[in-house]
Amino acid sequence: MIPISAVIITFNEERNIGRCLESLQELVEEIIVLDSFSTDKTKEICNSFKNVKFKEREWEGYSSSKNFANKLANNNWILSIDADEALSNELKNSIKQINLTEKNNFYSFNRLTNYCGTWVKYGGWYPDRKIRIFNRETSKWEGDIHENLTNTSDSKATHLKGDCLHYSYYTIEEHWNQTKKFSVQTAKMLYNQKKKASLIKRYFSPLFKFIKDYLLKLGFLHGLVGWKICSISAYATYLKYKTLNDLNKHNYEIPSNNKSNNSYK
């Protein structure tokens, strides 16, 4: 095994976490799971793996939770992975070959998403490149909704061969619910940044989003699944700007820190 600590944040991930942890066996020295007090069998499943260190902490947001979990690791090198992801064999072999002597290095790989049983390679969902292997001394997570990894070096990420397999939505309803949640959260973030939503953004941006994903990025090649994915993505754009416009219209006051939102993507 290589001296890397895998770090995962969880909340009610009993249907996914076992697959994720299994894919990390014989690859990393330890696995840190930071859980937001799950009410299902997440804790039980994690504790069945000998190399898992399971910790619980109140939800403080994506970046805060991931940065806190990184500090719990014994190694400076971190592999950040979501509970609904798993490493392919090709990607695991690529990780075994990386050079851990230079702490300014960091590594990316592609993420291939499974949507209701279909592996999605079109419509803008692939390769979905992610930077997930880094040294915690030079990198940290930032952002409230779509967290990003910032690195203090000027180096470019080395891209690894192989896919991270992302088991996203099991049903269309799950996709709709997550879309509504993140669209509203993004609108609130934009509102706090004093952004406005013009008529063009509210009505033409969703249309352009659909045309781009369904036609230009070949979403139609996935048939009905592609239509649903691109339609929901376009609706997400509409809902984001509609909510932003409503917030500006009513001068809504948003709490600075919402600790009750402890669900994960």
KEKE-3310 file (N, C-alpha, C; in steps of 0.2 Angstrom, whole numbers, plus 5000, padded with zeros to 4 digits):
npx = (5004:5002:5008:4996:4981:4964:4950:4934:4918:4902:4884:4871:4874:4872:4869:4879:4892:4899:4904:4912:4922:4927:4933:4945:4953:4969:4975:4977:4984:4976:4959:4949:4934:4922:4908:4891:4883:4874:4859:4856:4863:4877:4887:4889:4893:4905:4913:4915:4926:4943:4953:4947:4944:4932:4924:4913:4904:4896:4887:4896:4897:4903:4917:4923:4920:4928:4941:4943:4942:4953:4963:4963:4970:4984:4993:5001:4998:4983:4969:4954:4938:4921:4907:4898:4906:4918:4934:4940:4949:4959:4962:4966:4978:4985:4986:4995:5007:5011:5021:5027:5036:5037:5029:5022:5016:5000:4986:4975:4959:4948:4930:4917:4900:4886:4870:4855:4857:4863:4878:4885:4892:4890:4883:4889:4894:4905:4922:4923:4933:4942:4952:4959:4969:4981:4993:4990:4997:4999:4987:4970:4952:4939:4924:4906:4896:4898:4912:4930:4946:4960:4977:4994:5004:5012:5011:5004:4991:4994:4988:4979:4977:4962:4946:4936:4922:4906:4892:4878:4863:4849:4836:4825:4818:4826:4836:4829:4825:4838:4842:4834:4837:4851:4850:4843:4851:4863:4858:4855:4868:4873:4865:4869:4881:4878:4873:4863:4848:4844:4831:4836:4845:4837:4828:4834:4846:4843:4838:4849:4858:4852:4852:4866:4870:4862:4863:4876:4885:4881:4871:4860:4863:4862:4848:4832:4837:4847:4839:4831:4842:4848:4836:4833:4845:4844:4833:4837:4846:4836:4829:4838:4841:4828:4825:4835:4831:4819:4823:4830:4820:4812:4821:4827:4833:4847:4852:4869:4876:4871:4868:4860:4859:4864:4866:4873:4882)
npy = (4994:5012:5027:5035:5043:5040:5050:5053:5061:5058:5055:5046:5035:5021:5013:5015:5017:5005:4999:5009:5009:4996:4997:5004:4996:4988:4998:5011:5017:5021:5025:5038:5042:5054:5057:5064:5061:5050:5041:5029:5013:5017:5019:5007:4999:5005:5003:4989:4988:4986:4995:5007:5023:5029:5044:5056:5071:5087:5094:5106:5111:5109:5111:5115:5103:5093:5099:5098:5084:5080:5084:5074:5064:5052:5053:5065:5065:5065:5056:5061:5056:5053:5046:5040:5036:5025:5017:5013:4998:5001:5015:5013:5006:5016:5026:5019:5021:5034:5048:5052:5061:5075:5088:5098:5093:5087:5078:5072:5065:5056:5056:5045:5044:5035:5035:5031:5018:5019:5022:5037:5046:5057:5073:5083:5077:5069:5070:5075:5080:5078:5085:5076:5070:5075:5085:5089:5100:5109:5111:5115:5114:5125:5135:5135:5127:5121:5114:5118:5113:5122:5126:5129:5130:5133:5123:5111:5100:5082:5071:5056:5039:5030:5028:5036:5029:5035:5034:5041:5046:5036:5036:5046:5055:5057:5065:5076:5081:5084:5093:5104:5108:5111:5121:5132:5134:5139:5150:5158:5160:5168:5179:5184:5188:5200:5198:5200:5194:5194:5196:5190:5180:5173:5167:5164:5158:5145:5139:5140:5132:5119:5117:5117:5106:5095:5095:5100:5094:5081:5075:5068:5056:5047:5044:5043:5044:5054:5065:5067:5070:5082:5090:5092:5098:5110:5115:5117:5128:5138:5138:5142:5156:5161:5160:5168:5180:5182:5183:5195:5203:5203:5207:5197:5190:5181:5168:5167:5155:5139:5126:5115:5109:5094:5085:5075:5076)
npz = (5000:4997:5005:5007:5013:5012:5011:5016:5017:5025:5025:5029:5019:5016:5005:4997:5002:5006:4994:4989:4999:4998:4986:4989:4996:5000:4993:4999:5015:5025:5029:5031:5038:5039:5047:5047:5058:5054:5051:5046:5041:5039:5048:5054:5043:5039:5050:5049:5041:5043:5041:5042:5049:5059:5061:5070:5067:5069:5055:5045:5033:5016:5012:5024:5031:5024:5025:5038:5040:5033:5041:5051:5046:5045:5036:5025:5012:5002:4997:4990:4990:4986:4994:4986:4975:4967:4964:4948:4942:4933:4936:4949:4947:4941:4951:4960:4954:4956:4960:4976:4981:4980:4987:4981:4970:4962:4958:4945:4939:4928:4929:4928:4926:4933:4929:4934:4931:4918:4910:4908:4895:4887:4884:4891:4903:4904:4901:4915:4923:4938:4952:4964:4972:4983:4992:5009:5015:5005:4999:5000:5003:4996:4996:4997:4991:4978:4980:4978:4975:4981:4977:4982:4974:4957:4949:4936:4937:4937:4926:4928:4921:4919:4927:4939:4946:4947:4956:4954:4953:4957:4954:4944:4951:4962:4956:4952:4964:4970:4961:4963:4976:4975:4965:4971:4982:4976:4970:4981:4986:4975:4977:4989:4984:4978:4965:4950:4941:4925:4912:4901:4906:4913:4904:4892:4895:4901:4889:4880:4888:4886:4872:4871:4879:4874:4860:4855:4864:4862:4869:4865:4860:4870:4870:4878:4891:4889:4885:4897:4906:4901:4900:4913:4918:4911:4917:4929:4928:4924:4936:4945:4941:4942:4956:4961:4955:4962:4975:4975:4972:4984:4993:5002:5017:5021:5031:5038:5040:5037:5046:5046:5034:5029:5019:5005:4990)
capx = (5000:5006:5006:4990:4975:4958:4946:4927:4912:4896:4878:4866:4876:4873:4869:4885:4899:4903:4907:4917:4927:4930:4938:4951:4957:4975:4978:4979:4986:4970:4953:4946:4927:4919:4901:4887:4878:4870:4853:4855:4869:4883:4893:4890:4897:4912:4917:4917:4932:4948:4957:4943:4944:4926:4923:4907:4905:4891:4889:4898:4898:4907:4924:4925:4920:4933:4947:4943:4944:4960:4968:4963:4974:4991:4998:5000:4995:4976:4964:4948:4933:4914:4904:4895:4911:4923:4940:4941:4955:4964:4964:4970:4985:4988:4988:5000:5013:5012:5027:5024:5041:5036:5023:5018:5012:4994:4984:4968:4957:4941:4924:4912:4894:4881:4863:4849:4859:4866:4885:4884:4898:4889:4879:4894:4895:4911:4926:4921:4940:4943:4958:4957:4975:4985:4996:4986:5001:4999:4981:4964:4945:4936:4918:4901:4891:4903:4919:4935:4953:4965:4984:4998:5010:5010:5011:4998:4989:4996:4981:4980:4973:4957:4940:4932:4915:4901:4885:4875:4856:4846:4830:4824:4815:4832:4839:4824:4826:4845:4843:4830:4841:4857:4849:4841:4857:4867:4854:4856:4875:4874:4861:4874:4887:4874:4871:4856:4846:4841:4827:4840:4848:4831:4824:4838:4852:4841:4838:4856:4860:4849:4855:4873:4871:4859:4865:4883:4888:4879:4867:4854:4866:4859:4841:4828:4841:4850:4834:4830:4847:4848:4831:4834:4850:4841:4828:4841:4848:4830:4827:4843:4840:4821:4826:4839:4827:4814:4827:4831:4813:4809:4826:4827:4839:4849:4857:4876:4878:4865:4871:4855:4860:4869:4866:4879:4881)
capy = (5000:5018:5031:5040:5043:5042:5054:5053:5063:5054:5056:5041:5032:5014:5010:5017:5017:4998:4999:5014:5007:4990:4999:5007:4991:4986:5004:5016:5015:5022:5028:5043:5044:5059:5057:5069:5058:5046:5037:5022:5008:5019:5018:4999:4996:5008:4999:4982:4988:4986:5001:5014:5027:5033:5050:5059:5078:5091:5097:5113:5113:5104:5113:5114:5096:5090:5101:5095:5077:5079:5085:5068:5058:5051:5055:5072:5064:5064:5054:5063:5053:5054:5040:5037:5034:5020:5018:5008:4995:5005:5020:5011:5005:5023:5029:5015:5023:5041:5050:5056:5064:5082:5089:5103:5089:5085:5073:5072:5059:5057:5053:5042:5044:5030:5038:5027:5012:5020:5026:5043:5049:5063:5078:5087:5074:5066:5066:5077:5079:5080:5085:5073:5068:5081:5086:5094:5105:5114:5112:5115:5115:5131:5135:5132:5123:5117:5116:5118:5112:5127:5123:5135:5129:5135:5117:5109:5093:5077:5067:5049:5035:5027:5032:5036:5028:5039:5031:5047:5045:5029:5037:5052:5059:5059:5070:5082:5084:5087:5099:5110:5110:5115:5128:5137:5136:5143:5157:5162:5162:5173:5184:5187:5192:5205:5197:5201:5189:5198:5192:5185:5175:5169:5163:5162:5154:5138:5136:5138:5126:5113:5116:5115:5099:5090:5094:5101:5089:5075:5071:5065:5049:5043:5043:5046:5046:5060:5070:5069:5073:5089:5094:5094:5103:5116:5118:5119:5135:5142:5139:5146:5163:5163:5161:5174:5186:5182:5185:5202:5207:5204:5208:5192:5190:5174:5166:5167:5148:5134:5119:5109:5105:5089:5080:5075:5074)
capz = (5000:4997:5010:5006:5017:5008:5015:5014:5021:5023:5028:5026:5013:5017:4999:4993:5006:5006:4987:4989:5004:4995:4980:4992:5000:4997:4990:5004:5021:5030:5026:5036:5036:5043:5046:5050:5062:5049:5055:5043:5043:5037:5053:5055:5037:5040:5056:5047:5038:5048:5040:5042:5055:5058:5066:5069:5068:5066:5048:5045:5026:5012:5012:5031:5033:5020:5027:5045:5039:5031:5047:5055:5043:5048:5030:5022:5005:5003:4991:4992:4987:4989:4996:4980:4970:4968:4959:4943:4942:4929:4940:4955:4945:4940:4958:4963:4951:4956:4964:4982:4984:4979:4990:4976:4965:4963:4953:4943:4935:4925:4933:4924:4930:4932:4930:4934:4927:4912:4911:4904:4892:4883:4887:4896:4909:4904:4906:4921:4927:4945:4956:4970:4975:4984:4999:5013:5017:5000:4996:5004:5000:4997:4993:5001:4987:4973:4983:4974:4978:4979:4978:4982:4969:4950:4945:4933:4939:4932:4924:4928:4917:4923:4929:4945:4944:4951:4956:4956:4954:4956:4951:4941:4957:4966:4952:4952:4971:4971:4956:4966:4982:4973:4962:4976:4986:4971:4969:4987:4985:4970:4980:4994:4980:4975:4958:4947:4936:4919:4908:4896:4910:4916:4899:4886:4898:4901:4882:4878:4891:4884:4866:4871:4881:4870:4853:4854:4868:4860:4874:4861:4859:4876:4870:4883:4897:4888:4885:4904:4909:4898:4902:4921:4918:4909:4922:4935:4926:4925:4943:4949:4940:4944:4963:4962:4954:4968:4981:4974:4972:4990:4998:5007:5021:5021:5037:5036:5041:5038:5048:5045:5027:5030:5014:5001:4983)
cpx = (5004:5003:5002:4984:4969:4953:4939:4922:4906:4890:4873:4868:4877:4872:4875:4892:4903:4907:4913:4923:4931:4935:4945:4955:4963:4978:4981:4980:4980:4965:4950:4938:4924:4912:4897:4881:4872:4865:4852:4861:4876:4889:4894:4894:4904:4916:4918:4923:4938:4952:4954:4943:4937:4925:4916:4907:4899:4892:4890:4899:4903:4915:4926:4925:4926:4940:4948:4945:4951:4965:4968:4967:4981:4996:4996:4996:4988:4973:4957:4943:4926:4912:4901:4900:4915:4928:4940:4948:4961:4966:4968:4977:4989:4991:4994:5007:5015:5018:5025:5030:5041:5029:5019:5014:5005:4991:4976:4966:4950:4936:4919:4906:4889:4874:4858:4851:4863:4873:4885:4891:4897:4885:4883:4895:4901:4916:4925:4928:4940:4950:4956:4963:4980:4988:4993:4990:5001:4992:4975:4957:4942:4929:4912:4897:4895:4910:4924:4942:4958:4972:4989:5003:5007:5010:5004:4997:4991:4989:4983:4975:4968:4951:4938:4925:4910:4894:4880:4867:4853:4839:4829:4822:4821:4835:4835:4825:4833:4845:4839:4834:4847:4856:4847:4847:4862:4864:4856:4864:4876:4870:4866:4880:4884:4873:4864:4854:4841:4836:4830:4843:4842:4828:4829:4844:4849:4841:4845:4859:4858:4852:4862:4874:4868:4861:4873:4887:4886:4875:4862:4857:4864:4852:4837:4832:4844:4845:4832:4835:4848:4842:4831:4839:4848:4837:4832:4844:4842:4829:4832:4842:4833:4822:4830:4835:4821:4817:4828:4825:4811:4814:4827:4833:4841:4854:4864:4878:4872:4868:4866:4856:4865:4868:4871:4878:4885)
cpy = (5006:5022:5037:5038:5045:5045:5055:5056:5060:5057:5051:5038:5025:5010:5011:5015:5010:4997:5003:5012:5001:4992:5002:5002:4989:4992:5009:5013:5015:5025:5032:5044:5048:5060:5062:5066:5054:5042:5031:5018:5011:5018:5011:4997:4999:5004:4992:4982:4990:4993:5008:5017:5031:5038:5053:5067:5082:5094:5104:5115:5109:5105:5112:5107:5092:5092:5098:5088:5076:5080:5078:5063:5058:5054:5062:5071:5062:5062:5056:5060:5053:5047:5036:5036:5028:5020:5012:5004:4998:5011:5019:5009:5011:5026:5025:5018:5030:5042:5055:5060:5072:5084:5094:5099:5088:5082:5073:5066:5060:5054:5052:5041:5039:5034:5033:5020:5013:5024:5031:5046:5055:5068:5083:5083:5070:5069:5069:5077:5082:5080:5082:5070:5074:5081:5091:5100:5111:5115:5112:5116:5122:5131:5132:5127:5118:5118:5114:5117:5118:5124:5129:5135:5131:5129:5115:5102:5088:5073:5060:5045:5031:5031:5031:5035:5031:5036:5037:5046:5038:5030:5044:5057:5062:5065:5076:5085:5087:5093:5105:5112:5114:5121:5133:5139:5140:5150:5161:5164:5168:5180:5188:5190:5198:5205:5198:5195:5193:5193:5187:5179:5170:5164:5160:5157:5146:5135:5135:5132:5119:5112:5114:5108:5093:5089:5095:5096:5082:5071:5067:5057:5044:5042:5046:5048:5053:5066:5072:5072:5081:5093:5096:5099:5110:5119:5120:5127:5140:5143:5143:5154:5165:5164:5167:5180:5187:5185:5193:5206:5208:5205:5203:5192:5183:5173:5165:5160:5144:5128:5114:5106:5100:5083:5081:5073:5068)
cpz = (5000:5002:5009:5010:5012:5013:5012:5019:5019:5027:5025:5019:5013:5010:4995:4996:5006:4999:4987:4993:5001:4989:4982:4995:4996:4992:4994:5011:5026:5026:5032:5034:5041:5042:5050:5054:5058:5054:5051:5045:5041:5042:5054:5049:5037:5045:5054:5043:5043:5047:5040:5049:5055:5063:5064:5071:5065:5059:5048:5037:5022:5013:5019:5033:5030:5023:5034:5045:5037:5036:5052:5052:5046:5042:5027:5015:5006:4996:4993:4987:4990:4990:4990:4974:4972:4962:4954:4944:4939:4933:4946:4953:4944:4946:4961:4960:4952:4961:4970:4985:4984:4981:4985:4971:4967:4957:4951:4939:4932:4929:4928:4928:4928:4934:4929:4930:4921:4913:4906:4901:4888:4887:4892:4902:4910:4899:4914:4926:4934:4948:4963:4974:4976:4991:5003:5015:5011:4997:5001:5000:5001:4993:4997:4997:4983:4976:4978:4978:4976:4981:4977:4977:4962:4946:4942:4936:4934:4932:4924:4924:4922:4925:4936:4944:4949:4950:4958:4958:4953:4953:4948:4947:4961:4962:4952:4959:4972:4967:4960:4972:4980:4969:4966:4980:4982:4970:4975:4988:4981:4973:4985:4990:4976:4967:4956:4942:4930:4916:4903:4900:4912:4911:4894:4889:4898:4894:4879:4881:4888:4877:4866:4873:4877:4863:4852:4858:4867:4865:4871:4860:4865:4876:4875:4889:4895:4888:4892:4907:4907:4900:4909:4922:4916:4914:4928:4934:4927:4932:4947:4948:4942:4952:4964:4961:4960:4974:4981:4975:4979:4996:5004:5011:5023:5027:5034:5036:5042:5040:5048:5039:5027:5025:5009:4994:4981)
residu = (MET:ILE:PRO:ILE:SER:ALA:VAL:ILE:ILE:THR:PHE:ASN:GLU:GLU:ARG:ASN:ILE:GLY:ARG:CYS:LEU:GLU:SER:LEU:GLN:GLU:LEU:VAL:GLU:GLU:ILE:ILE:VAL:LEU:ASP:SER:PHE:SER:THR:ASP:LYS:THR:LYS:GLU:ILE:CYS:ASN:SER:PHE:LYS:ASN:VAL:LYS:PHE:LYS:GLU:ARG:GLU:TRP:GLU:GLY:TYR:SER:SER:SER:LYS:ASN:PHE:ALA:ASN:LYS:LEU:ALA:ASN:ASN:ASN:TRP:ILE:LEU:SER:ILE:ASP:ALA:ASP:GLU:ALA:LEU:SER:ASN:GLU:LEU:LYS:ASN:SER:ILE:LYS:GLN:ILE:ASN:LEU:THR:GLU:LYS:ASN:ASN:PHE:TYR:SER:PHE:ASN:ARG:LEU:THR:ASN:TYR:CYS:GLY:THR:TRP:VAL:LYS:TYR:GLY:GLY:TRP:TYR:PRO:ASP:ARG:LYS:ILE:ARG:ILE:PHE:ASN:ARG:GLU:THR:SER:LYS:TRP:GLU:GLY:ASP:ILE:HIS:GLU:ASN:LEU:THR:ASN:THR:SER:ASP:SER:LYS:ALA:THR:HIS:LEU:LYS:GLY:ASP:CYS:LEU:HIS:TYR:SER:TYR:TYR:THR:ILE:GLU:GLU:HIS:TRP:ASN:GLN:THR:LYS:LYS:PHE:SER:VAL:GLN:THR:ALA:LYS:MET:LEU:TYR:ASN:GLN:LYS:LYS:LYS:ALA:SER:LEU:ILE:LYS:ARG:TYR:PHE:SER:PRO:LEU:PHE:LYS:PHE:ILE:LYS:ASP:TYR:LEU:LEU:LYS:LEU:GLY:PHE:LEU:HIS:GLY:LEU:VAL:GLY:TRP:LYS:ILE:CYS:SER:ILE:SER:ALA:TYR:ALA:THR:TYR:LEU:LYS:TYR:LYS:THR:LEU:ASN:ASP:LEU:ASN:LYS:HIS:ASN:TYR:GLU:ILE:PRO:SER:ASN:ASN:LYS:SER:ASN:ASN:SER:TYR:LYS)
# end
